[in-house]
Amino acid sequence: MKKKFIFVMIIATISLTGCAKTQDMSEEKTKMVTEYMAGLLLKYDKNYEEKLVYKSKEESTTNNLATQETYVSYKNNEVVQNSEVSNGSVDSSNVGDYSNTDENQQVLTSDDSNKDANYMDLNKIINIKDFQLSYVGSSLLSKYPKEASDASIMITPGEGNKLLIVEFNIKNTSTEEKSINLKNYKISYIINNNDNKIKSQLTLLNNDLHYFNSKIKGNESKKAVLFFEVPENYNISEADLYIDYQDKTAKVNLK
């Protein structure tokens, strides 16, 4: 049946070609008709379909191999941690310095990218007019806040861990009441202790520095905190806090 159809189409093509002069078809229209007929013929050509399928599979295999080679190269250089190759692509959410150790903690184990950085003053990075941030201190706690009556939300670490609370003072340096809102600032907070780096946690507490949003009276201050889940024997005196924002970095010693 297909052979008969192809034969008929060939005759039709020849007929149209012969009629082109009679109907004064333009060269462009004649070309369009010819291409259309050729497309119909190829549609019923089984060998042509097989060639297309084979080529597609070949290209797909080549692309997957290239992606896997990139993944292996990254893995050998300890750039990718615990990531997977899926559908021929590397999961970009796991590419970089972080690798998940559990649901609530992210530990960095790659080379210290901040080693040779030119660290800046904290207030030059989080530069908000009429406000000044200063580091107050750090402590290890089994829960936060210490008393359940202090807040409706209680933060607790996983088994064998503790909460490292890093406290900041936010001062309104003007004489008038001002509002400060940090929720739209994409600031990264990471602690580093002997090349073991942990990213800060996000909480729903009002005094969480990530989303701190409050009015502060003139020449007065409010406290804000960062939360890190660390091993219960974590040594704060050997830890540093790195604050990154818009390619600028500040370093705070937690001693």
C-alpha positions as CSV (number, residue, x, y, z in Angstrom):
1,M,0.0,0.0,0.0
2,K,2.8,2.4,1.0
3,K,4.7,1.6,-2.3
4,K,1.6,2.4,-4.3
5,F,1.1,5.7,-2.4
6,I,4.7,6.7,-3.0
7,F,4.4,5.9,-6.7
8,V,1.2,8.1,-6.9
9,M,3.0,10.9,-5.1
10,I,6.0,10.8,-7.5
11,I,3.6,11.0,-10.5
12,A,1.8,13.9,-8.8
13,T,5.1,15.7,-8.2
14,I,6.2,15.3,-11.8
15,S,2.8,16.5,-12.9
16,L,3.0,19.6,-10.7
17,T,6.5,20.3,-11.9
18,G,5.3,20.1,-15.5
19,C,2.4,22.4,-14.8
20,A,4.5,25.1,-13.1
21,K,5.1,27.0,-16.3
22,T,1.5,26.7,-17.4
23,Q,0.1,28.3,-14.2
24,D,3.0,30.8,-14.0
25,M,3.8,29.7,-10.4
26,S,6.7,31.7,-9.0
27,E,10.0,30.0,-8.3
28,E,9.4,30.4,-4.6
29,K,5.9,28.8,-4.7
30,T,7.2,26.0,-6.9
31,K,10.0,25.3,-4.3
32,M,7.4,25.3,-1.5
33,V,5.3,22.7,-3.3
34,T,8.3,20.5,-4.0
35,E,9.4,20.6,-0.4
36,Y,5.9,19.8,0.7
37,M,5.8,16.7,-1.6
38,A,9.2,15.7,-0.4
39,G,8.1,15.9,3.2
40,L,5.1,13.6,2.4
41,L,7.3,11.1,0.7
42,L,9.7,11.0,3.6
43,K,6.9,10.6,6.1
44,Y,6.2,7.2,4.6
45,D,9.8,6.2,4.2
46,K,10.5,3.7,7.1
47,N,14.3,3.9,6.5
48,Y,14.3,7.7,6.9
49,E,12.4,7.4,10.3
50,E,14.9,4.9,11.6
51,K,17.8,7.2,10.7
52,L,16.2,10.0,12.6
53,V,15.6,7.8,15.7
54,Y,19.2,6.5,15.6
55,K,20.7,9.9,15.3
56,S,18.5,11.2,18.2
57,K,19.7,8.3,20.5
58,E,23.3,8.9,19.5
59,E,23.1,12.6,20.3
60,S,21.4,11.8,23.7
61,T,24.1,9.3,24.6
62,T,26.8,11.7,23.8
63,N,25.2,14.5,25.9
64,N,24.8,12.2,28.8
65,L,28.4,11.0,28.7
66,A,29.6,14.6,28.5
67,T,27.5,15.5,31.6
68,Q,28.7,12.5,33.5
69,E,32.3,13.4,32.8
70,T,31.8,16.9,34.1
71,Y,30.2,15.4,37.3
72,V,33.1,13.0,37.8
73,S,35.6,15.8,37.3
74,Y,33.8,18.0,39.9
75,K,33.6,15.1,42.3
76,N,37.3,14.4,42.1
77,N,38.0,18.1,42.9
78,E,35.6,17.9,45.9
79,V,33.4,20.6,44.4
80,V,30.2,18.5,44.2
81,Q,29.2,16.9,47.5
82,N,26.4,14.2,47.6
83,S,24.9,15.3,44.4
84,E,23.2,13.1,41.8
85,V,23.2,13.0,38.0
86,S,19.6,13.1,36.9
87,N,18.2,13.2,33.4
88,G,21.6,13.9,32.0
89,S,22.2,17.0,34.2
90,V,23.9,17.8,37.5
91,D,21.6,18.9,40.3
92,S,22.7,22.6,40.5
93,S,21.3,22.9,44.0
94,N,24.1,20.6,45.3
95,V,26.9,22.1,43.2
96,G,29.2,24.3,45.2
97,D,30.5,24.3,48.8
98,Y,27.5,22.9,50.7
99,S,26.5,19.3,51.3
100,N,23.5,18.2,53.5
101,T,24.5,16.2,56.5
102,D,20.9,16.0,57.8
103,E,17.6,17.9,57.4
104,N,18.6,20.9,59.6
105,Q,22.3,21.2,59.1
106,Q,24.6,22.1,56.2
107,V,28.3,21.5,56.5
108,L,31.0,22.8,54.1
109,T,34.0,20.6,53.6
110,S,35.7,22.2,50.5
111,D,38.7,24.5,50.6
112,D,38.3,27.7,52.5
113,S,37.2,30.2,49.8
114,N,37.5,33.0,52.3
115,K,41.2,32.4,53.1
116,D,42.6,35.1,50.9
117,A,39.6,37.4,50.9
118,N,39.8,41.1,51.8
119,Y,37.4,41.2,54.7
120,M,35.4,44.3,55.3
121,D,33.7,45.9,58.3
122,L,30.3,44.4,59.0
123,N,28.6,47.7,58.7
124,K,30.1,48.3,55.2
125,I,28.5,45.1,54.1
126,I,25.1,45.5,55.8
127,N,25.1,49.2,55.1
128,I,21.7,50.6,56.2
129,K,21.4,54.3,56.9
130,D,21.1,55.2,60.6
131,F,21.7,51.7,61.8
132,Q,24.7,50.0,63.2
133,L,25.2,46.2,63.8
134,S,27.7,44.9,66.4
135,Y,28.6,41.4,67.6
136,V,27.6,40.8,71.2
137,G,28.5,37.1,71.9
138,S,27.9,33.4,71.4
139,S,26.6,30.6,73.5
140,L,25.8,26.9,73.2
141,L,22.2,26.0,74.3
142,S,20.1,22.9,74.4
143,K,17.0,24.9,73.4
144,Y,16.1,28.5,72.5
145,P,14.7,30.4,74.2
146,K,15.8,29.0,77.6
147,E,12.3,29.4,79.0
148,A,9.3,28.2,77.2
149,S,7.2,31.2,78.4
150,D,9.6,33.6,76.6
151,A,8.2,32.7,73.1
152,S,5.5,30.7,71.4
153,I,8.2,29.0,69.2
154,M,10.8,26.7,70.7
155,I,14.0,25.8,68.7
156,T,15.7,22.5,69.6
157,P,18.6,20.7,68.0
158,G,18.9,17.1,66.9
159,E,20.2,14.3,69.2
160,G,23.9,14.8,70.0
161,N,23.8,18.4,68.9
162,K,23.4,21.9,70.4
163,L,22.3,25.3,69.2
164,L,25.0,27.8,68.7
165,I,23.4,31.2,69.3
166,V,25.2,34.2,67.8
167,E,23.9,37.5,69.2
168,F,24.0,40.9,67.6
169,N,23.1,44.4,68.7
170,I,21.2,46.6,66.2
171,K,21.3,50.3,67.1
172,N,19.4,53.2,65.7
173,T,22.1,55.9,65.6
174,S,19.6,58.7,64.7
175,T,17.5,60.7,67.1
176,E,14.2,59.6,65.6
177,E,12.3,56.3,65.5
178,K,13.3,54.3,62.4
179,S,12.3,51.0,60.8
180,I,14.8,48.3,59.7
181,N,13.9,45.3,57.5
182,L,16.4,42.7,56.6
183,K,14.1,40.1,55.0
184,N,14.9,41.2,51.4
185,Y,18.7,41.1,51.9
186,K,20.1,37.8,50.7
187,I,22.9,37.6,53.2
188,S,24.8,34.4,53.9
189,Y,26.0,33.5,57.4
190,I,28.5,30.7,57.8
191,I,30.6,29.6,60.8
192,N,34.0,28.0,60.2
193,N,35.8,25.8,62.8
194,N,39.0,24.2,61.4
195,D,37.6,24.0,57.9
196,N,34.3,22.5,59.1
197,K,31.7,25.1,57.9
198,I,28.1,25.3,58.9
199,K,25.4,27.4,57.3
200,S,23.0,29.3,59.6
201,Q,19.4,28.0,60.1
202,L,16.3,29.9,59.2
203,T,13.6,30.2,62.0
204,L,10.3,31.9,62.4
205,L,11.4,33.8,65.5
206,N,11.0,37.6,65.4
207,N,14.5,38.2,66.4
208,D,16.1,36.0,63.7
209,L,18.7,38.2,62.0
210,H,17.8,36.8,58.5
211,Y,14.3,38.3,58.7
212,F,14.7,41.0,61.3
213,N,11.9,43.6,60.8
214,S,11.3,46.1,63.5
215,K,11.0,49.7,64.6
216,I,13.7,51.0,66.9
217,K,13.5,54.3,68.8
218,G,16.3,56.9,68.3
219,N,19.6,56.0,70.0
220,E,18.1,52.7,71.2
221,S,19.0,49.1,70.3
222,K,17.4,45.7,69.8
223,K,18.9,42.2,69.9
224,A,19.0,39.9,66.9
225,V,20.3,36.3,66.7
226,L,21.6,33.7,64.3
227,F,21.1,30.0,64.9
228,F,23.5,27.2,64.0
229,E,23.2,23.5,64.9
230,V,26.6,22.1,65.9
231,P,28.0,19.0,67.7
232,E,27.6,19.3,71.4
233,N,31.3,19.5,72.0
234,Y,31.7,22.4,69.5
235,N,34.6,24.7,70.4
236,I,33.3,28.3,69.9
237,S,36.7,29.8,70.7
238,E,38.1,28.4,67.4
239,A,35.2,29.5,65.3
240,D,34.8,32.4,63.0
241,L,31.6,33.8,61.4
242,Y,31.7,34.8,57.7
243,I,29.1,37.2,56.5
244,D,28.7,37.4,52.7
245,Y,26.6,39.9,50.8
246,Q,27.0,41.1,47.2
247,D,30.5,39.6,46.7
248,K,31.7,41.3,49.9
249,T,32.7,39.4,53.1
250,A,33.1,40.3,56.8
251,K,34.8,38.1,59.3
252,V,33.7,38.0,63.0
253,N,35.8,36.1,65.5
254,L,33.5,34.3,68.0
255,K,36.0,34.1,70.8
